[in-house]
Amino acid sequence: MESNILAPPTEFTSQSLDVLSEDLLNDSQPEFIDRVNNPQNYPFIRNKDGSISTHRMAAEVDEDGNWYVFPMIQMNQETGELDVFEDDDYRKAMDNALKTNNFIKAPSKEFALDYAKGGYKTEALKEWGMVNSKGSVE
């Protein structure tokens, strides 16, 4: 199986939440999308360099060849706190995202990788990150 855990994005890519159609979303909207659209309403992680992490998106393929995009930083619905999955725990993060309906099933590998590299960052999220950090948001 191919592993595709991704490093934090270095630049914004062309894909954004604006291009997500209803058929890419699950039966209900994934929780992480509300955190993207309304970052001021949620906790975040302040990194040592002063930047902020809210999602750290990843892309992964399952054993059937389906591509998924999901956050490595996930809201714990019981505690209201953020659970941070380390890079070597990407499978746990994916399993939890699938269990909690906190993912997007991507139409292609290219879409999944582009989205996870930063395509989820709306202008509002980027602006909020600039105000609350030393210049970047993951």
N, C-alpha and C positions, 0 to 999 in steps of 0.2 A: 504494500500500500504506500502511496506517495504521501509524504508529510509536507505541509506547506504553512507552518507557523511563520508569521511574518514579523519582521522588525518594525519599529515605529516608522511611520511614513516620513519621507524627507521633503515631499512637496504634495500639494493638493492635485488630485487627478480629475479627469473630466466627469467621472461618474459621481452622482450625488443622490441624495434622497429624492430630489425632484424627479428623477427618472424612474423611480421604483413604481411599477404598476401593481395593481391589486393582485395579479396572479403570482407575483414574486413573494408576497407576504403570506404568512400563515393564516389560519382561520381567524386569528385575532392579531392585532399589531404587536410585534415583539416589544418588550419593555424597553430595550435599549434605544429604540427609535424615539420614544418620548424623552429619554435622557439627552439624545442628540438635539431634539427640537427645543427643549426647555432646560438647558444645563443649570440655570440658576436655581432650579427646584431640587437639585440632587447633590449629594456629597461628591467629592472628587479627591484625587490623590495628588499631593504636592511632592514633586520629585526633588532630589537633592540640588539640581541645577535651577530650581525655581519654576520650571515648567509644570504643567498640570496634565494628569492622565485621567481620562473619564471612561475610556472604552478599551483601548489597545486591541483593535479588531484583528481577527485571524480568519483564514480560509482553510478548509480541509475537505477532503473527499472521503466518502464512506466506501464500504466494501462493494457497493453496487455501482460505483462511479458517479454518484450524486455529489455535487459541490454545495457546501454550506458556508455561510459567513456568520460569525458570532463573536461576541466580545470576550476578551480574556479577563476583563474587569466586569463583574456581574453584580447586580443588585440582589442582595439576599432578602427575599420577600418576608421572611420571619423576623429578621432583626432590623431591616432598613439600612443596613451597612453594606459596604462594598466588599465582595469576595474577590481577591486577586489570585488568579491562576498564573503560576510562573510558566516560562516558556516550555519547560520540560513536562508540564502538566496539560498540554494542549488537548489531549484526549479527554481528560477529566472535564475541562472547560467545554468541549464540544458535547460530551454526554450530558452535562448539566444544562447546557443551552437547549439541547433537543428535548430533554425532560420537562423544562419549564417554558417551552415554546418561545425561546428568546434567540431566534435565528432567522436568517433568510435563506431559502433554498435558491441557489443561483442557477441561472439558465446555462451558464458555461464556466469553464475554468477561468477564462480571461476576465469575465465579469467579476467572479469571486475574488480573484487576486487584485484587480483594480480597486474594487470596493474596499477590501481590507487594507489596502495600502494608503487609503485616505479618501476614497470616494464618498464616504459617509459624512464627511465634514461639510456641514452647511455654512453659509456665511455667518449666520447667527452664532454657531458654535465656535467658529474661528475668532469672531469679534469678542465673544465672552471670554475665550481663552487668553486673548491678548490683554484684556483688561485685568484679568485675575492672575496672570503669571508673568514670567519674564519673556514671553513671546511665543510660546507654542502650546498646543493642546494635542494629546494623543488619545 
